[in-house]
Amino acid sequence: MPASSTRQSTVAVLALLVLSVAVSIASMSRRTEVVRSPDLLQPDAVQYGAMDAYLLAHFPEDVGCAEMTFEETSHYDVNRPESHAEWTMLWPVWSHAGFVRLGPEQRKLQVAMYHQLHCVHVFVNALSGTGNRERFGHISHCFDYLRRTFLCAADTTLEPYDFLEREFDKHPVGITRQCRDWSVVIGAIEDNYYAWRNLSSVADGADEPLS
C-alpha cells in the first residue's frame, strides 16, 4: 500500500475515533446534566449565602403571559447604520442592566433575562466589529450560557420546517407564541431600583451595561 494511502487511512481512523469519543462525552454530559437537575424547574427559593436571608429564586415571581408573533423585520440587523441604536435600546439606562437588590443585606443580583440580552449584545458587537473588544472574551461563556438557557426553556412550539423557502417579503408573519410578559419584568426591575435608592443614603450610582 502506498505511503499516501496509509496516511489517509490512519487519518480516517483517527477521525472516527475522535468522533466516537466526542459523541460519548456529549452523551455522558447530557445524562449528567439531567441527573443534576432534579426538581429545580420551578424552585420556590434558593440560599444565596450565609450573609443573606432566604431569597427568592425568581424576580419578579408573578409575571403573567403575553403574546409575541415572530416575524421577519428589517430592524435589529447587524450591519445597518441604525442597528447599533436599535440593539442598544434593548439595554436602556433605566433598565439598570437588570440588577436588583434583595434581602435584608440588599444583595445585588441580576435578572437572567438581562444576562441573556447581554450575551446577544456581545454577539452583535463581535459580528459588527463595534463595542468594547475586551468584552469579546465573553463569547465562549455566552454560547454555553445560551445553550443551557434554550435547553432549560425547552420551547415546544411547532414551526414549519421549510422557513428557508418562504418569501419573507410577501409572507413576513410567522408563529405567534405565548410568552412571559417581559414588560412586567422591566417594570419590576425599575420599581426595585427606586425602592433601593430611597432606602440607601449613599447609592453606588446607576449600573453600567456589561457590554
N, C-alpha and C positions, 0 to 999 in steps of 0.2 A: 504494500500500500504506500503511495507517495506520501512524503512528509506533510504536504499541504492538506491532504485528506485526513491524515492522522490528527493534525492540529484542529481541523474543523470538527472532527468527531469529538475530540476532547472538549472543545469549547461548547458543543451542543450538550454533551453530558453534564458539564459543569452548570450550564444554564438551567437544565432541567432540575438539577439538584438544588440550585438556589431558589428556583420557583417553588419546588416542593417544600423547602424549609420555610419560605415566606408564607405559603398557604397554611402550613401547620401552625406557625406563630400567630397568624391572623385569626385562625380558628380558636386557638387557645386564648387569645386576647378577648375575643367575643364572649367565650364562655366565662372568662374571669370577670369581665365587666358585668355580665348578667348576674353572676353569683354574688358580686359585691354590692348589688343594688336591691336588696330585699326591702319591700315595704317603704321605699323612700320616694315614691312618685308624688305623694301628697303629704309631706310631713307637716305636723302642726307647729313644731318648734324645734330649735336646734341650739345646742350650747356652744357659743362662740368663744368663751374664755372664762377663766376663773374670776376675772375682774368685773364681768358683766352679769346682770340678771339674765334670766331665761328669756331669750329674744325670739321674736317671730322669725320663721324661716322665709316668709314672703312679705313683701311690702309693695303696694297695699294688699290686704288679704282679699277684699271683695272687689273684684274688677268688673264683672259683668261681661256682656258679649257685644260685638259689633260685626257688621258685615264689611268685607273688602272684596271687590271684584278685581281680579288680576287681569290687567290688560296692557297691551303694548303702548308705550309712550315715547315721545321724543325727549322727555325730561330724564334727568339722572343718567345722562351719558357720561362717558369718561373724558372725552377729548374736546367737547364743545366748550367755547369760552365761558359760557354762563354755568357750566356744570359744577364748578367749584362752589359757587354760591348756593346752588340747589342742594348739594351734599352737606354743606356747612349748616344749612337750615335744619337739618336733622339733629344738629348738635348746638342749638342756640344757647346764648349766655344764660338765659333764665332757666335752662334745664339743670344748671349746676352739675353738669356731667353725670347726672343720675345719682349723685351722692345724697344719702340721708343720714340723720343722726338718730339713733335708737337706744333705749335703755337708760337707766339712771346715770351711766357714765357718758351718755351721748356718744356712743361708739359710732364712728364713721364707716358706713358701708355703701356699696354701690348696687343699685338695682340692675339685675342681669341684662335687661333689655338694652341698657346703655353700653354695657360691656360688648354686647353683640354688635350694636351700631358702630362702636369704636373700631371693631375688627373690620367691618365692611369699609369704614373710612380709611383704614390702613391700606386695604387692597386698592381702593380708588386712587389714593395718593401714590402708591407704588406704580400702578399702571400708567398714570398720567405724568409721573415724574415730578409731582409737586409735593408740598408738605415737608414736614421735618424728616429728613432722611435718617436721623438717629432712631426714629420710631420704626423703620423698616425691619429692624431686628425682631419685631413682634410678629412677623408674618407667619413663621412656623408655629408659634403659640396659637395664633388666631385660626389657622387652618384646623388644628386639632381641637381647639375650643368649639368652633362652629360645627365640626363633625359630631362632637358629643351632644351639642345643642340640638342638632337635627334628629339624632337618634333618640334623644330624650323626648322631643316633641312627638315623634312618630306620626307625622301627618298622614292620615289615611284617605285624604281627598282623592277621588278618582279623576284623572286628567286624560284627555285624548293623547294617544301616543304619537300622532302624526303632526305635532305642533310645528315642526320644521317645514311642513308642506303647506301651511296656511299662508294666505296672502294677508299679512298683518295690516297693510294699508286699507284693505277692504273690510277685514273682519278683525278689528283690534281687541274686541272684548272676549275675555276668557272666562274662567271658572269663578263663581262667587263663593267665598269661604266664610264660615262662621269663625270669627276671631275673638280674641280677648280685646276689650276696649282699651286701646293704648292711650286714649285721651284721659282716662281716669288715672292711669299710671302717671302721666305727665303732671296732672293737677295735684295728685297726692305728694309728689316729689317737691313741687313748688310750695305747697302748704307746709310741708315738713321743714323746708329751708327757712321760711319766715318765722315759724314757731321756734326754731333753734336760735335764730338771730335775736328774737325777743327775750329768750332765756339767757343768752350769752352776753355778758358785759364786754368781753373782748373777743370779737369774732376773728377768724383767721382769713377772712376775705372770701370772695367768690371762688369756687373751684374752677380751675382751668381745664379745658378739654385735654384729653390724653393724646391727641394727635393734631 
